[in-house]
């Protein structure tokens, strides 16, 4: 009986050994790359790609470079700096990230599904029309992309996204917009109802002005913008900021109503509007 038991062990051992080593043998990444964060996750958990093949074109398919993979690490300082930058530059005044923000531009929780980290970084570096030119350094762009990927990972993004409304010029009689008439020479803004308005780059971008995602910079004390505060500002900007270069704008009550409507950013995602 003892002999039979030993024979059985010898017969089963090679198979058991193969079963144990088989998963490790499939990780072809380790043929070229050293092991790091071994206790954190596998190669594909952080960098994606395909670890089951040694063909580089397949193995590197959808690969996330190391500089953009910090979002997979808990408590990453790179992600923390990127998330703080998202707040400091009020990116959510136009975009949804981490399940919250205004829906005036692309939902960044969804964008990472069809854009590579490199493409997201390039979009930050070379902004599209009506997006402010922040002039971030390469390191800051990397931090922002990691923060966006971390936010998308946490959020439960909807399966689909409602297409934005396209506003064509030259169709029908031209409509005078108060924002373009009084503010457009210095400012521009994305709006929920009228699309992009204004063409100026001298003054701040006014997209999402009345929402909680806009910068709290109505005055030096850091108050939030509101309909009433905007009216006070237009009457005398230098009362709140003595060094302001903006001249007073005298608008009738009806024109103020129209301007307020034009600046409306719609309903935000994740949090309620303070409009």
C-alpha positions in Angstrom: 0.0 0.0 0.0 2.9 2.3 0.8 4.6 1.6 -2.5 1.3 2.3 -4.4 0.9 5.6 -2.6 4.4 6.7 -3.5 3.8 5.7 -7.2 0.6 7.7 -7.2 2.4 10.8 -5.8 5.2 10.5 -8.4 2.6 10.1 -11.2 0.6 13.1 -10.1 3.4 15.4 -9.1 4.6 16.4 -12.6 1.0 17.3 -13.6 0.5 19.3 -10.4 3.8 21.1 -11.0 2.8 22.0 -14.6 -0.5 23.3 -13.3 1.2 25.5 -10.8 3.7 26.9 -13.2 1.4 27.3 -16.2 0.0 30.7 -15.2 3.5 32.1 -14.6 4.7 30.7 -17.9 1.9 32.7 -19.7 3.2 36.0 -18.4 5.5 36.8 -21.3 5.9 40.4 -20.0 8.5 39.1 -17.6 10.7 37.9 -20.4 11.6 41.5 -21.1 10.5 43.5 -18.0 11.6 43.2 -14.4 9.1 42.5 -11.7 7.9 45.5 -9.7 4.9 46.0 -7.3 4.7 42.2 -7.2 2.3 42.2 -4.3 0.1 44.9 -5.8 -1.2 43.3 -9.0 -0.3 41.6 -12.2 1.3 43.3 -15.2 -2.0 43.6 -17.1 -3.8 45.0 -14.0 -1.7 48.1 -14.2 -0.6 48.3 -17.8 -3.3 46.3 -19.7 -2.0 44.7 -22.8 -1.9 40.9 -23.4 0.5 38.8 -21.3 -0.4 35.5 -22.9 1.6 36.2 -26.1 5.2 36.9 -26.9 4.3 38.8 -30.1 5.0 42.5 -29.3 2.3 43.9 -31.6 -0.3 41.9 -29.7 1.3 42.0 -26.2 1.4 45.8 -26.4 -2.1 46.2 -27.7 -3.8 48.8 -25.6 -0.7 49.1 -23.4 -0.6 51.8 -20.7 2.9 53.3 -20.4 4.4 53.4 -16.9 4.0 57.2 -16.6 0.2 56.9 -17.1 -0.2 53.8 -14.8 0.0 55.6 -11.4 -3.8 55.6 -11.2 -3.7 51.9 -10.5 -1.8 52.4 -7.2 -3.6 53.2 -4.0 -2.7 56.6 -2.5 -0.6 57.6 -5.5 0.8 61.2 -5.0 0.7 61.6 -8.8 -3.0 61.0 -8.8 -3.5 63.3 -5.8 -1.7 66.1 -7.5 -3.7 65.6 -10.7 -7.0 65.6 -8.7 -6.0 68.8 -7.0 -5.2 70.4 -10.4 -8.7 69.3 -11.7 -10.2 71.4 -8.9 -7.7 74.4 -9.1 -8.4 74.8 -12.8 -12.1 74.0 -12.6 -12.0 71.4 -15.3 -15.5 70.2 -14.2 -17.0 73.5 -15.2 -17.3 71.8 -18.7 -16.4 68.2 -18.2 -17.6 65.2 -16.1 -14.9 63.5 -14.2 -15.2 60.9 -11.4 -19.0 61.0 -11.9 -19.5 64.8 -11.3 -19.3 68.0 -13.4 -21.1 70.0 -16.0 -22.0 68.3 -19.3 -21.0 71.1 -21.6 -18.1 69.1 -23.2 -16.9 65.5 -23.4 -17.6 63.2 -20.5 -14.0 62.3 -19.5 -15.2 59.2 -17.6 -16.3 57.9 -21.0 -13.5 59.4 -23.1 -10.9 57.0 -21.6 -12.7 54.1 -23.2 -12.0 55.3 -26.7 -8.9 57.5 -26.2 -5.4 56.3 -25.2 -3.7 58.1 -22.3 -1.3 59.7 -24.9 -4.3 61.0 -26.8 -5.8 62.5 -23.6 -2.5 64.1 -22.8 -2.3 65.6 -26.3 -5.9 66.9 -26.0 -4.9 68.8 -22.8 -1.7 70.1 -24.5 -3.5 71.2 -27.7 -7.1 72.2 -26.6 -10.0 72.3 -29.0 -12.2 75.4 -29.7 -13.6 77.0 -26.5 -11.3 75.1 -24.2 -8.9 77.3 -22.3 -5.2 77.0 -23.1 -3.8 76.1 -19.7 -0.2 75.7 -20.8 0.5 72.7 -18.5 3.9 71.2 -18.3 4.4 67.6 -19.4 4.6 66.5 -15.8 1.3 68.3 -15.0 -0.3 66.7 -18.1 0.7 63.2 -16.8 -0.7 64.0 -13.4 -4.0 65.1 -14.9 -4.3 62.0 -17.2 -3.7 59.8 -14.2 -6.4 61.6 -12.2 -8.8 61.3 -15.1 -8.1 57.5 -15.4 -8.5 57.1 -11.6 -11.8 59.0 -11.7 -13.1 56.9 -14.6 -12.1 53.8 -12.7 -14.2 54.8 -9.6 -17.2 56.2 -11.3 -20.1 54.2 -12.8 -20.2 55.9 -16.2 -23.5 55.5 -18.1 -23.5 53.1 -21.0 -24.2 55.9 -23.5 -23.8 59.6 -23.8 -26.4 62.1 -25.1 -24.8 63.8 -28.2 -24.2 67.5 -27.9 -26.2 70.0 -29.9 -24.4 71.3 -33.0 -25.1 75.0 -33.7 -24.6 76.1 -37.3 -24.0 79.7 -38.3 -25.8 81.3 -41.2 -29.1 79.5 -40.9 -32.1 81.9 -40.7 -32.0 85.4 -39.3 -29.1 86.2 -37.0 -30.0 86.3 -33.3 -28.3 88.9 -31.1 -26.8 87.3 -28.0 -26.1 89.5 -25.0 -22.9 87.5 -24.1 -21.5 88.2 -27.6 -22.6 91.8 -27.7 -21.3 92.9 -24.3 -18.7 90.2 -23.3 -17.7 88.4 -26.5 -14.8 90.7 -27.3 -12.9 89.5 -24.2 -14.7 86.3 -23.1 -16.0 83.1 -24.5 -18.3 80.4 -23.0 -19.9 77.0 -23.7 -23.6 77.1 -22.9 -26.2 74.4 -22.6 -28.7 76.0 -24.9 -26.8 78.1 -27.4 -23.5 76.2 -27.7 -20.3 78.3 -27.9 -20.6 82.0 -27.6 -18.1 84.8 -27.8 -14.6 84.8 -29.3 -12.4 86.7 -26.9 -9.3 85.2 -25.2 -8.3 88.2 -23.1 -10.8 87.6 -20.2 -11.5 84.4 -18.3 -13.6 81.6 -19.9 -17.1 81.9 -18.5 -18.3 78.3 -19.1 -20.3 77.1 -16.2 -20.0 80.4 -14.4 -23.0 80.0 -12.1 -22.3 76.4 -11.1 -20.4 75.0 -8.1 -17.6 73.8 -10.4 -16.6 77.3 -11.5 -13.7 79.0 -9.7 -14.8 80.9 -6.6 -13.2 84.1 -7.6 -16.0 86.7 -7.7 -14.0 88.8 -5.3 -10.6 88.7 -3.6 -12.4 86.9 -0.7 -13.2 83.9 -3.0 -17.0 84.2 -3.2 -18.9 82.2 -5.7 -20.5 83.7 -8.8 -24.2 84.1 -8.8 -26.8 86.0 -10.8 -26.8 88.8 -8.2 -23.0 89.0 -8.0 -22.7 89.1 -11.8 -25.0 92.1 -11.8 -23.0 93.9 -9.1 -19.7 93.1 -11.0 -21.0 94.5 -14.3 -22.0 97.8 -12.7 -18.6 98.4 -11.2 -15.8 95.7 -11.5 -13.2 97.8 -9.7 -15.3 98.0 -6.6 -14.5 94.3 -6.1 -11.1 94.2 -7.8 -9.4 97.6 -7.9 -6.9 96.5 -10.5 -9.5 95.1 -12.9 -9.1 96.2 -16.5 -12.8 95.5 -17.3 -15.0 98.6 -17.9 -18.5 98.8 -16.4 -21.3 97.3 -18.5 -24.7 98.9 -18.1 -27.3 96.4 -19.0 -31.1 96.7 -18.9 -33.0 94.3 -16.7 -34.3 92.4 -19.8 -30.8 92.1 -21.2 -29.5 90.8 -17.8 -32.2 88.1 -17.9 -31.1 87.1 -21.4 -27.5 87.0 -20.4 -28.3 84.8 -17.4 -30.2 82.4 -19.6 -27.3 82.3 -22.1 -24.8 81.4 -19.4 -26.9 78.6 -18.1 -24.9 75.3 -18.1 -27.7 72.8 -17.7 -28.0 70.3 -14.9 -24.7 69.0 -13.6 -23.9 65.4 -13.1 -23.4 64.1 -9.6 -24.1 67.2 -7.6 -26.9 69.8 -7.6 -26.5 73.2 -9.3 -26.2 76.4 -7.2 -27.6 78.4 -10.1 
